[in-house]
């Protein structure tokens, strides 16, 4: 079996386990089960926007040739 398929399968299993734990936490009324995913998503999006801004800020633009 290809190594990438094994990694893909492991990722799918991990996601299913995380989803199951999340649902258990939600049905038990745990605040942390809702707060942690929202925090992770928010920080991920903020990190992505920061990376885009840093890329735009640090790009080097060469002046056009005068030919």
CHARMM internal coordinates of N, CA and C (Angstrom, degrees):
IC EDIT
DIST 1 N 1 CA 1.4489
DIST 1 CA 1 C 1.5351
ANGL 1 N 1 CA 1 C 108.68
DIST 1 C 2 N 1.3103
ANGL 1 CA 1 C 2 N 115.95
DIHE 1 N 1 CA 1 C 2 N 142.95
DIST 2 N 2 CA 1.4625
ANGL 1 C 2 N 2 CA 122.65
DIHE 1 CA 1 C 2 N 2 CA -178.53
DIST 2 CA 2 C 1.5279
ANGL 2 N 2 CA 2 C 110.49
DIHE 1 C 2 N 2 CA 2 C -69.28
DIST 2 C 3 N 1.3279
ANGL 2 CA 2 C 3 N 116.35
DIHE 2 N 2 CA 2 C 3 N 143.54
DIST 3 N 3 CA 1.4687
ANGL 2 C 3 N 3 CA 121.86
DIHE 2 CA 2 C 3 N 3 CA -177.63
DIST 3 CA 3 C 1.5272
ANGL 3 N 3 CA 3 C 111.49
DIHE 2 C 3 N 3 CA 3 C -62.28
DIST 3 C 4 N 1.3379
ANGL 3 CA 3 C 4 N 117.84
DIHE 3 N 3 CA 3 C 4 N -36.91
DIST 4 N 4 CA 1.4655
ANGL 3 C 4 N 4 CA 119.92
DIHE 3 CA 3 C 4 N 4 CA -179.50
DIST 4 CA 4 C 1.5225
ANGL 4 N 4 CA 4 C 111.26
DIHE 3 C 4 N 4 CA 4 C -66.83
DIST 4 C 5 N 1.3219
ANGL 4 CA 4 C 5 N 117.29
DIHE 4 N 4 CA 4 C 5 N -33.91
DIST 5 N 5 CA 1.4684
ANGL 4 C 5 N 5 CA 119.61
DIHE 4 CA 4 C 5 N 5 CA 176.76
DIST 5 CA 5 C 1.5267
ANGL 5 N 5 CA 5 C 110.99
DIHE 4 C 5 N 5 CA 5 C -67.13
DIST 5 C 6 N 1.3203
ANGL 5 CA 5 C 6 N 116.57
DIHE 5 N 5 CA 5 C 6 N -37.12
DIST 6 N 6 CA 1.4667
ANGL 5 C 6 N 6 CA 119.82
DIHE 5 CA 5 C 6 N 6 CA 177.53
DIST 6 CA 6 C 1.5190
ANGL 6 N 6 CA 6 C 109.83
DIHE 5 C 6 N 6 CA 6 C -64.35
DIST 6 C 7 N 1.3368
ANGL 6 CA 6 C 7 N 116.77
DIHE 6 N 6 CA 6 C 7 N -45.81
DIST 7 N 7 CA 1.4726
ANGL 6 C 7 N 7 CA 120.29
DIHE 6 CA 6 C 7 N 7 CA 178.20
DIST 7 CA 7 C 1.5252
ANGL 7 N 7 CA 7 C 110.98
DIHE 6 C 7 N 7 CA 7 C -61.20
DIST 7 C 8 N 1.3065
ANGL 7 CA 7 C 8 N 116.57
DIHE 7 N 7 CA 7 C 8 N -42.06
DIST 8 N 8 CA 1.4662
ANGL 7 C 8 N 8 CA 120.41
DIHE 7 CA 7 C 8 N 8 CA 178.38
DIST 8 CA 8 C 1.5165
ANGL 8 N 8 CA 8 C 111.66
DIHE 7 C 8 N 8 CA 8 C -61.83
DIST 8 C 9 N 1.3163
ANGL 8 CA 8 C 9 N 116.52
DIHE 8 N 8 CA 8 C 9 N -41.82
DIST 9 N 9 CA 1.4640
ANGL 8 C 9 N 9 CA 120.62
DIHE 8 CA 8 C 9 N 9 CA 177.87
DIST 9 CA 9 C 1.5142
ANGL 9 N 9 CA 9 C 112.08
DIHE 8 C 9 N 9 CA 9 C -64.86
DIST 9 C 10 N 1.3308
ANGL 9 CA 9 C 10 N 116.76
DIHE 9 N 9 CA 9 C 10 N -40.88
DIST 10 N 10 CA 1.4652
ANGL 9 C 10 N 10 CA 120.27
DIHE 9 CA 9 C 10 N 10 CA 178.02
DIST 10 CA 10 C 1.5234
ANGL 10 N 10 CA 10 C 111.54
DIHE 9 C 10 N 10 CA 10 C -64.75
DIST 10 C 11 N 1.3265
ANGL 10 CA 10 C 11 N 116.47
DIHE 10 N 10 CA 10 C 11 N -38.41
DIST 11 N 11 CA 1.4622
ANGL 10 C 11 N 11 CA 120.17
DIHE 10 CA 10 C 11 N 11 CA 177.42
DIST 11 CA 11 C 1.5227
ANGL 11 N 11 CA 11 C 110.43
DIHE 10 C 11 N 11 CA 11 C -64.14
DIST 11 C 12 N 1.3305
ANGL 11 CA 11 C 12 N 116.93
DIHE 11 N 11 CA 11 C 12 N -42.58
DIST 12 N 12 CA 1.4705
ANGL 11 C 12 N 12 CA 120.58
DIHE 11 CA 11 C 12 N 12 CA 178.89
DIST 12 CA 12 C 1.5267
ANGL 12 N 12 CA 12 C 111.23
DIHE 11 C 12 N 12 CA 12 C -62.33
DIST 12 C 13 N 1.3177
ANGL 12 CA 12 C 13 N 116.71
DIHE 12 N 12 CA 12 C 13 N -42.64
DIST 13 N 13 CA 1.4677
ANGL 12 C 13 N 13 CA 120.49
DIHE 12 CA 12 C 13 N 13 CA 178.93
DIST 13 CA 13 C 1.5271
ANGL 13 N 13 CA 13 C 110.33
DIHE 12 C 13 N 13 CA 13 C -64.33
DIST 13 C 14 N 1.3326
ANGL 13 CA 13 C 14 N 117.28
DIHE 13 N 13 CA 13 C 14 N -42.50
DIST 14 N 14 CA 1.4630
ANGL 13 C 14 N 14 CA 120.96
DIHE 13 CA 13 C 14 N 14 CA 179.18
DIST 14 CA 14 C 1.5248
ANGL 14 N 14 CA 14 C 111.30
DIHE 13 C 14 N 14 CA 14 C -62.70
DIST 14 C 15 N 1.3288
ANGL 14 CA 14 C 15 N 116.44
DIHE 14 N 14 CA 14 C 15 N -40.43
DIST 15 N 15 CA 1.4687
ANGL 14 C 15 N 15 CA 120.30
DIHE 14 CA 14 C 15 N 15 CA 179.29
DIST 15 CA 15 C 1.5245
ANGL 15 N 15 CA 15 C 110.38
DIHE 14 C 15 N 15 CA 15 C -65.64
DIST 15 C 16 N 1.3111
ANGL 15 CA 15 C 16 N 117.28
DIHE 15 N 15 CA 15 C 16 N -41.35
DIST 16 N 16 CA 1.4641
ANGL 15 C 16 N 16 CA 120.13
DIHE 15 CA 15 C 16 N 16 CA 178.18
DIST 16 CA 16 C 1.5267
ANGL 16 N 16 CA 16 C 111.63
DIHE 15 C 16 N 16 CA 16 C -63.29
DIST 16 C 17 N 1.3173
ANGL 16 CA 16 C 17 N 117.60
DIHE 16 N 16 CA 16 C 17 N -40.82
DIST 17 N 17 CA 1.4577
ANGL 16 C 17 N 17 CA 120.97
DIHE 16 CA 16 C 17 N 17 CA 178.28
DIST 17 CA 17 C 1.5268
ANGL 17 N 17 CA 17 C 110.21
DIHE 16 C 17 N 17 CA 17 C -65.56
DIST 17 C 18 N 1.3355
ANGL 17 CA 17 C 18 N 117.45
DIHE 17 N 17 CA 17 C 18 N -44.23
DIST 18 N 18 CA 1.4711
ANGL 17 C 18 N 18 CA 120.85
DIHE 17 CA 17 C 18 N 18 CA 177.83
DIST 18 CA 18 C 1.5270
ANGL 18 N 18 CA 18 C 111.22
DIHE 17 C 18 N 18 CA 18 C -61.97
DIST 18 C 19 N 1.3194
ANGL 18 CA 18 C 19 N 116.75
DIHE 18 N 18 CA 18 C 19 N -42.08
DIST 19 N 19 CA 1.4633
ANGL 18 C 19 N 19 CA 120.41
DIHE 18 CA 18 C 19 N 19 CA 177.68
DIST 19 CA 19 C 1.5184
ANGL 19 N 19 CA 19 C 112.10
DIHE 18 C 19 N 19 CA 19 C -62.84
DIST 19 C 20 N 1.3286
ANGL 19 CA 19 C 20 N 116.74
DIHE 19 N 19 CA 19 C 20 N -40.37
DIST 20 N 20 CA 1.4644
ANGL 19 C 20 N 20 CA 120.91
DIHE 19 CA 19 C 20 N 20 CA 178.24
DIST 20 CA 20 C 1.5294
ANGL 20 N 20 CA 20 C 110.68
DIHE 19 C 20 N 20 CA 20 C -64.68
DIST 20 C 21 N 1.3320
ANGL 20 CA 20 C 21 N 116.64
DIHE 20 N 20 CA 20 C 21 N -45.69
DIST 21 N 21 CA 1.4621
ANGL 20 C 21 N 21 CA 119.79
DIHE 20 CA 20 C 21 N 21 CA 178.01
DIST 21 CA 21 C 1.5230
ANGL 21 N 21 CA 21 C 111.49
DIHE 20 C 21 N 21 CA 21 C -62.63
DIST 21 C 22 N 1.3287
ANGL 21 CA 21 C 22 N 117.27
DIHE 21 N 21 CA 21 C 22 N -37.94
DIST 22 N 22 CA 1.4650
ANGL 21 C 22 N 22 CA 121.22
DIHE 21 CA 21 C 22 N 22 CA 177.56
DIST 22 CA 22 C 1.5239
ANGL 22 N 22 CA 22 C 110.92
DIHE 21 C 22 N 22 CA 22 C -62.76
DIST 22 C 23 N 1.3239
ANGL 22 CA 22 C 23 N 116.54
DIHE 22 N 22 CA 22 C 23 N -45.71
DIST 23 N 23 CA 1.4686
ANGL 22 C 23 N 23 CA 120.33
DIHE 22 CA 22 C 23 N 23 CA -178.77
DIST 23 CA 23 C 1.5293
ANGL 23 N 23 CA 23 C 110.87
DIHE 22 C 23 N 23 CA 23 C -65.52
DIST 23 C 24 N 1.3184
ANGL 23 CA 23 C 24 N 117.28
DIHE 23 N 23 CA 23 C 24 N -38.82
DIST 24 N 24 CA 1.4685
ANGL 23 C 24 N 24 CA 120.00
DIHE 23 CA 23 C 24 N 24 CA 176.70
DIST 24 CA 24 C 1.5228
ANGL 24 N 24 CA 24 C 109.92
DIHE 23 C 24 N 24 CA 24 C -61.60
DIST 24 C 25 N 1.3240
ANGL 24 CA 24 C 25 N 116.81
DIHE 24 N 24 CA 24 C 25 N -44.09
DIST 25 N 25 CA 1.4617
ANGL 24 C 25 N 25 CA 120.82
DIHE 24 CA 24 C 25 N 25 CA 179.04
DIST 25 CA 25 C 1.5154
ANGL 25 N 25 CA 25 C 112.57
DIHE 24 C 25 N 25 CA 25 C -63.66
DIST 25 C 26 N 1.3287
ANGL 25 CA 25 C 26 N 116.92
DIHE 25 N 25 CA 25 C 26 N -39.63
DIST 26 N 26 CA 1.4670
ANGL 25 C 26 N 26 CA 120.47
DIHE 25 CA 25 C 26 N 26 CA 179.95
DIST 26 CA 26 C 1.5284
ANGL 26 N 26 CA 26 C 110.18
DIHE 25 C 26 N 26 CA 26 C -66.08
DIST 26 C 27 N 1.3217
ANGL 26 CA 26 C 27 N 116.81
DIHE 26 N 26 CA 26 C 27 N -44.44
DIST 27 N 27 CA 1.4626
ANGL 26 C 27 N 27 CA 119.32
DIHE 26 CA 26 C 27 N 27 CA -178.08
DIST 27 CA 27 C 1.5253
ANGL 27 N 27 CA 27 C 112.16
DIHE 26 C 27 N 27 CA 27 C -70.34
DIST 27 C 28 N 1.3141
ANGL 27 CA 27 C 28 N 118.60
DIHE 27 N 27 CA 27 C 28 N -24.50
DIST 28 N 28 CA 1.4666
ANGL 27 C 28 N 28 CA 121.21
DIHE 27 CA 27 C 28 N 28 CA 175.51
DIST 28 CA 28 C 1.5196
ANGL 28 N 28 CA 28 C 111.54
DIHE 27 C 28 N 28 CA 28 C -83.12
DIST 28 C 29 N 1.3294
ANGL 28 CA 28 C 29 N 117.13
DIHE 28 N 28 CA 28 C 29 N -7.88
DIST 29 N 29 CA 1.4612
ANGL 28 C 29 N 29 CA 121.01
DIHE 28 CA 28 C 29 N 29 CA 177.98
DIST 29 CA 29 C 1.5182
ANGL 29 N 29 CA 29 C 113.14
DIHE 28 C 29 N 29 CA 29 C 81.78
DIST 29 C 30 N 1.3102
ANGL 29 CA 29 C 30 N 117.44
DIHE 29 N 29 CA 29 C 30 N 26.77
DIST 30 N 30 CA 1.4517
ANGL 29 C 30 N 30 CA 121.03
DIHE 29 CA 29 C 30 N 30 CA -179.04
DIST 30 CA 30 C 1.5277
ANGL 30 N 30 CA 30 C 109.96
DIHE 29 C 30 N 30 CA 30 C -79.82
DIST 30 C 31 N 1.3257
ANGL 30 CA 30 C 31 N 115.69
DIHE 30 N 30 CA 30 C 31 N 126.56
DIST 31 N 31 CA 1.4562
ANGL 30 C 31 N 31 CA 120.71
DIHE 30 CA 30 C 31 N 31 CA 178.39
DIST 31 CA 31 C 1.5233
ANGL 31 N 31 CA 31 C 110.91
DIHE 30 C 31 N 31 CA 31 C -67.71
DIST 31 C 32 N 1.3290
ANGL 31 CA 31 C 32 N 116.83
DIHE 31 N 31 CA 31 C 32 N -36.49
DIST 32 N 32 CA 1.4657
ANGL 31 C 32 N 32 CA 120.80
DIHE 31 CA 31 C 32 N 32 CA -176.96
DIST 32 CA 32 C 1.5250
ANGL 32 N 32 CA 32 C 111.23
DIHE 31 C 32 N 32 CA 32 C -64.54
DIST 32 C 33 N 1.3319
ANGL 32 CA 32 C 33 N 117.93
DIHE 32 N 32 CA 32 C 33 N -29.05
DIST 33 N 33 CA 1.4639
ANGL 32 C 33 N 33 CA 121.05
DIHE 32 CA 32 C 33 N 33 CA 179.55
DIST 33 CA 33 C 1.5246
ANGL 33 N 33 CA 33 C 111.01
DIHE 32 C 33 N 33 CA 33 C -65.43
DIST 33 C 34 N 1.3037
ANGL 33 CA 33 C 34 N 117.55
DIHE 33 N 33 CA 33 C 34 N -27.75
DIST 34 N 34 CA 1.4616
ANGL 33 C 34 N 34 CA 120.96
DIHE 33 CA 33 C 34 N 34 CA 177.67
DIST 34 CA 34 C 1.5272
ANGL 34 N 34 CA 34 C 111.69
DIHE 33 C 34 N 34 CA 34 C -92.97
DIST 34 C 35 N 1.3282
ANGL 34 CA 34 C 35 N 116.98
DIHE 34 N 34 CA 34 C 35 N -34.15
DIST 35 N 35 CA 1.4623
ANGL 34 C 35 N 35 CA 120.28
DIHE 34 CA 34 C 35 N 35 CA -175.40
DIST 35 CA 35 C 1.5256
ANGL 35 N 35 CA 35 C 112.48
DIHE 34 C 35 N 35 CA 35 C -72.48
DIST 35 C 36 N 1.3080
ANGL 35 CA 35 C 36 N 118.27
DIHE 35 N 35 CA 35 C 36 N -39.53
DIST 36 N 36 CA 1.4627
ANGL 35 C 36 N 36 CA 120.97
DIHE 35 CA 35 C 36 N 36 CA -176.58
DIST 36 CA 36 C 1.5315
ANGL 36 N 36 CA 36 C 112.98
DIHE 35 C 36 N 36 CA 36 C -64.26
DIST 36 C 37 N 1.3384
ANGL 36 CA 36 C 37 N 120.06
DIHE 36 N 36 CA 36 C 37 N -50.09
DIST 37 N 37 CA 1.4736
ANGL 36 C 37 N 37 CA 118.14
DIHE 36 CA 36 C 37 N 37 CA 178.30
DIST 37 CA 37 C 1.5233
ANGL 37 N 37 CA 37 C 113.58
DIHE 36 C 37 N 37 CA 37 C -62.54
DIST 37 C 38 N 1.3251
ANGL 37 CA 37 C 38 N 117.37
DIHE 37 N 37 CA 37 C 38 N -37.12
DIST 38 N 38 CA 1.4578
ANGL 37 C 38 N 38 CA 120.31
DIHE 37 CA 37 C 38 N 38 CA 178.41
DIST 38 CA 38 C 1.5252
ANGL 38 N 38 CA 38 C 109.97
DIHE 37 C 38 N 38 CA 38 C -65.28
DIST 38 C 39 N 1.3223
ANGL 38 CA 38 C 39 N 117.35
DIHE 38 N 38 CA 38 C 39 N -40.22
DIST 39 N 39 CA 1.4607
ANGL 38 C 39 N 39 CA 121.54
DIHE 38 CA 38 C 39 N 39 CA 177.94
DIST 39 CA 39 C 1.5208
ANGL 39 N 39 CA 39 C 111.11
DIHE 38 C 39 N 39 CA 39 C -64.12
DIST 39 C 40 N 1.3236
ANGL 39 CA 39 C 40 N 116.59
DIHE 39 N 39 CA 39 C 40 N -45.29
DIST 40 N 40 CA 1.4655
ANGL 39 C 40 N 40 CA 120.79
DIHE 39 CA 39 C 40 N 40 CA -179.67
DIST 40 CA 40 C 1.5266
ANGL 40 N 40 CA 40 C 110.77
DIHE 39 C 40 N 40 CA 40 C -62.97
DIST 40 C 41 N 1.3186
ANGL 40 CA 40 C 41 N 117.20
DIHE 40 N 40 CA 40 C 41 N -44.32
DIST 41 N 41 CA 1.4692
ANGL 40 C 41 N 41 CA 121.04
DIHE 40 CA 40 C 41 N 41 CA -179.86
DIST 41 CA 41 C 1.5326
ANGL 41 N 41 CA 41 C 110.28
DIHE 40 C 41 N 41 CA 41 C -64.30
DIST 41 C 42 N 1.3310
ANGL 41 CA 41 C 42 N 116.93
DIHE 41 N 41 CA 41 C 42 N -44.01
DIST 42 N 42 CA 1.4629
ANGL 41 C 42 N 42 CA 120.52
DIHE 41 CA 41 C 42 N 42 CA -179.74
DIST 42 CA 42 C 1.5235
ANGL 42 N 42 CA 42 C 111.59
DIHE 41 C 42 N 42 CA 42 C -62.68
DIST 42 C 43 N 1.3325
ANGL 42 CA 42 C 43 N 116.89
DIHE 42 N 42 CA 42 C 43 N -46.81
DIST 43 N 43 CA 1.4617
ANGL 42 C 43 N 43 CA 119.68
DIHE 42 CA 42 C 43 N 43 CA -179.42
DIST 43 CA 43 C 1.5301
ANGL 43 N 43 CA 43 C 111.66
DIHE 42 C 43 N 43 CA 43 C -67.49
DIST 43 C 44 N 1.3263
ANGL 43 CA 43 C 44 N 117.42
DIHE 43 N 43 CA 43 C 44 N -34.06
DIST 44 N 44 CA 1.4582
ANGL 43 C 44 N 44 CA 120.53
DIHE 43 CA 43 C 44 N 44 CA 176.59
DIST 44 CA 44 C 1.5238
ANGL 44 N 44 CA 44 C 110.90
DIHE 43 C 44 N 44 CA 44 C -64.52
DIST 44 C 45 N 1.3177
ANGL 44 CA 44 C 45 N 116.90
DIHE 44 N 44 CA 44 C 45 N -45.74
DIST 45 N 45 CA 1.4634
ANGL 44 C 45 N 45 CA 120.38
DIHE 44 CA 44 C 45 N 45 CA 179.20
DIST 45 CA 45 C 1.5266
ANGL 45 N 45 CA 45 C 111.54
DIHE 44 C 45 N 45 CA 45 C -65.23
DIST 45 C 46 N 1.3270
ANGL 45 CA 45 C 46 N 117.03
DIHE 45 N 45 CA 45 C 46 N -40.34
DIST 46 N 46 CA 1.4614
ANGL 45 C 46 N 46 CA 119.55
DIHE 45 CA 45 C 46 N 46 CA 177.69
DIST 46 CA 46 C 1.5305
ANGL 46 N 46 CA 46 C 110.97
DIHE 45 C 46 N 46 CA 46 C -65.11
DIST 46 C 47 N 1.3185
ANGL 46 CA 46 C 47 N 117.19
DIHE 46 N 46 CA 46 C 47 N -38.69
DIST 47 N 47 CA 1.4589
ANGL 46 C 47 N 47 CA 120.80
DIHE 46 CA 46 C 47 N 47 CA 176.83
DIST 47 CA 47 C 1.5151
ANGL 47 N 47 CA 47 C 111.83
DIHE 46 C 47 N 47 CA 47 C -64.66
DIST 47 C 48 N 1.3216
ANGL 47 CA 47 C 48 N 116.88
DIHE 47 N 47 CA 47 C 48 N -39.17
DIST 48 N 48 CA 1.4617
ANGL 47 C 48 N 48 CA 121.41
DIHE 47 CA 47 C 48 N 48 CA 178.00
DIST 48 CA 48 C 1.5238
ANGL 48 N 48 CA 48 C 111.24
DIHE 47 C 48 N 48 CA 48 C -64.88
DIST 48 C 49 N 1.3184
ANGL 48 CA 48 C 49 N 116.97
DIHE 48 N 48 CA 48 C 49 N -44.07
DIST 49 N 49 CA 1.4597
ANGL 48 C 49 N 49 CA 120.52
DIHE 48 CA 48 C 49 N 49 CA 179.02
DIST 49 CA 49 C 1.5335
ANGL 49 N 49 CA 49 C 110.60
DIHE 48 C 49 N 49 CA 49 C -66.13
DIST 49 C 50 N 1.3366
ANGL 49 CA 49 C 50 N 117.65
DIHE 49 N 49 CA 49 C 50 N -38.77
DIST 50 N 50 CA 1.4597
ANGL 49 C 50 N 50 CA 120.59
DIHE 49 CA 49 C 50 N 50 CA 176.13
DIST 50 CA 50 C 1.5191
ANGL 50 N 50 CA 50 C 110.87
DIHE 49 C 50 N 50 CA 50 C -61.76
DIST 50 C 51 N 1.3330
ANGL 50 CA 50 C 51 N 117.07
DIHE 50 N 50 CA 50 C 51 N -43.36
DIST 51 N 51 CA 1.4637
ANGL 50 C 51 N 51 CA 121.41
DIHE 50 CA 50 C 51 N 51 CA 179.76
DIST 51 CA 51 C 1.5317
ANGL 51 N 51 CA 51 C 111.24
DIHE 50 C 51 N 51 CA 51 C -61.88
DIST 51 C 52 N 1.3215
ANGL 51 CA 51 C 52 N 116.52
DIHE 51 N 51 CA 51 C 52 N -41.81
DIST 52 N 52 CA 1.4624
ANGL 51 C 52 N 52 CA 120.36
DIHE 51 CA 51 C 52 N 52 CA 177.91
DIST 52 CA 52 C 1.5266
ANGL 52 N 52 CA 52 C 110.11
DIHE 51 C 52 N 52 CA 52 C -63.63
DIST 52 C 53 N 1.3344
ANGL 52 CA 52 C 53 N 116.98
DIHE 52 N 52 CA 52 C 53 N -45.50
DIST 53 N 53 CA 1.4617
ANGL 52 C 53 N 53 CA 120.35
DIHE 52 CA 52 C 53 N 53 CA 178.69
DIST 53 CA 53 C 1.5195
ANGL 53 N 53 CA 53 C 111.95
DIHE 52 C 53 N 53 CA 53 C -62.67
DIST 53 C 54 N 1.3221
ANGL 53 CA 53 C 54 N 117.83
DIHE 53 N 53 CA 53 C 54 N -41.76
DIST 54 N 54 CA 1.4607
ANGL 53 C 54 N 54 CA 121.16
DIHE 53 CA 53 C 54 N 54 CA 178.64
DIST 54 CA 54 C 1.5237
ANGL 54 N 54 CA 54 C 111.01
DIHE 53 C 54 N 54 CA 54 C -64.69
DIST 54 C 55 N 1.3244
ANGL 54 CA 54 C 55 N 116.88
DIHE 54 N 54 CA 54 C 55 N -39.00
DIST 55 N 55 CA 1.4628
ANGL 54 C 55 N 55 CA 120.45
DIHE 54 CA 54 C 55 N 55 CA 178.15
DIST 55 CA 55 C 1.5220
ANGL 55 N 55 CA 55 C 110.91
DIHE 54 C 55 N 55 CA 55 C -63.76
DIST 55 C 56 N 1.3192
ANGL 55 CA 55 C 56 N 117.15
DIHE 55 N 55 CA 55 C 56 N -43.09
DIST 56 N 56 CA 1.4630
ANGL 55 C 56 N 56 CA 120.77
DIHE 55 CA 55 C 56 N 56 CA 178.85
DIST 56 CA 56 C 1.5270
ANGL 56 N 56 CA 56 C 110.38
DIHE 55 C 56 N 56 CA 56 C -66.43
DIST 56 C 57 N 1.3263
ANGL 56 CA 56 C 57 N 117.26
DIHE 56 N 56 CA 56 C 57 N -40.27
DIST 57 N 57 CA 1.4620
ANGL 56 C 57 N 57 CA 121.77
DIHE 56 CA 56 C 57 N 57 CA -178.24
DIST 57 CA 57 C 1.5270
ANGL 57 N 57 CA 57 C 112.23
DIHE 56 C 57 N 57 CA 57 C -68.28
DIST 57 C 58 N 1.3260
ANGL 57 CA 57 C 58 N 117.39
DIHE 57 N 57 CA 57 C 58 N -36.48
DIST 58 N 58 CA 1.4616
ANGL 57 C 58 N 58 CA 119.85
DIHE 57 CA 57 C 58 N 58 CA -172.68
DIST 58 CA 58 C 1.5216
ANGL 58 N 58 CA 58 C 114.36
DIHE 57 C 58 N 58 CA 58 C -96.38
DIST 58 C 59 N 1.3261
ANGL 58 CA 58 C 59 N 118.89
DIHE 58 N 58 CA 58 C 59 N 4.06
DIST 59 N 59 CA 1.4541
ANGL 58 C 59 N 59 CA 120.75
DIHE 58 CA 58 C 59 N 59 CA -179.23
DIST 59 CA 59 C 1.5310
ANGL 59 N 59 CA 59 C 109.51
DIHE 58 C 59 N 59 CA 59 C -69.66
DIST 59 C 60 N 1.2868
ANGL 59 CA 59 C 60 N 115.94
DIHE 59 N 59 CA 59 C 60 N 139.60
DIST 60 N 60 CA 1.4633
ANGL 59 C 60 N 60 CA 120.48
DIHE 59 CA 59 C 60 N 60 CA 179.28
DIST 60 CA 60 C 1.5291
ANGL 60 N 60 CA 60 C 108.96
DIHE 59 C 60 N 60 CA 60 C -98.38
DIST 60 C 61 N 1.3138
ANGL 60 CA 60 C 61 N 115.14
DIHE 60 N 60 CA 60 C 61 N 124.24
DIST 61 N 61 CA 1.4596
ANGL 60 C 61 N 61 CA 121.37
DIHE 60 CA 60 C 61 N 61 CA -178.97
DIST 61 CA 61 C 1.5128
ANGL 61 N 61 CA 61 C 107.74
DIHE 60 C 61 N 61 CA 61 C -109.47
DIST 61 C 62 N 1.3163
ANGL 61 CA 61 C 62 N 116.77
DIHE 61 N 61 CA 61 C 62 N 123.76
DIST 62 N 62 CA 1.4577
ANGL 61 C 62 N 62 CA 121.30
DIHE 61 CA 61 C 62 N 62 CA 177.53
DIST 62 CA 62 C 1.5165
ANGL 62 N 62 CA 62 C 109.87
DIHE 61 C 62 N 62 CA 62 C -90.96
DIST 62 C 63 N 1.3317
ANGL 62 CA 62 C 63 N 116.73
DIHE 62 N 62 CA 62 C 63 N 136.51
DIST 63 N 63 CA 1.4689
ANGL 62 C 63 N 63 CA 118.20
DIHE 62 CA 62 C 63 N 63 CA 178.51
DIST 63 CA 63 C 1.5388
ANGL 63 N 63 CA 63 C 110.18
DIHE 62 C 63 N 63 CA 63 C -65.97
DIST 63 C 64 N 1.3151
ANGL 63 CA 63 C 64 N 116.78
DIHE 63 N 63 CA 63 C 64 N 147.50
DIST 64 N 64 CA 1.4753
ANGL 63 C 64 N 64 CA 118.88
DIHE 63 CA 63 C 64 N 64 CA -179.46
DIST 64 CA 64 C 1.5415
ANGL 64 N 64 CA 64 C 110.94
DIHE 63 C 64 N 64 CA 64 C -66.76
DIST 64 C 65 N 1.3204
ANGL 64 CA 64 C 65 N 115.19
DIHE 64 N 64 CA 64 C 65 N 151.63
DIST 65 N 65 CA 1.4549
ANGL 64 C 65 N 65 CA 120.70
DIHE 64 CA 64 C 65 N 65 CA 177.28
DIST 65 CA 65 C 1.5324
ANGL 65 N 65 CA 65 C 110.04
DIHE 64 C 65 N 65 CA 65 C -70.12
DIST 65 C 66 N 1.3311
ANGL 65 CA 65 C 66 N 116.37
DIHE 65 N 65 CA 65 C 66 N 147.95
DIST 66 N 66 CA 1.4617
ANGL 65 C 66 N 66 CA 120.63
DIHE 65 CA 65 C 66 N 66 CA 179.74
DIST 66 CA 66 C 1.5413
ANGL 66 N 66 CA 66 C 110.07
DIHE 65 C 66 N 66 CA 66 C -96.09
DIST 66 C 67 N 1.2937
ANGL 66 CA 66 C 67 N 116.00
DIHE 66 N 66 CA 66 C 67 N 63.85
DIST 67 N 67 CA 1.4758
ANGL 66 C 67 N 67 CA 119.38
DIHE 66 CA 66 C 67 N 67 CA 179.84
DIST 67 CA 67 C 1.5039
ANGL 67 N 67 CA 67 C 111.26
DIHE 66 C 67 N 67 CA 67 C -102.15
END
COOR INIT
IC SEED 1 N 1 CA 1 C
IC BUILD
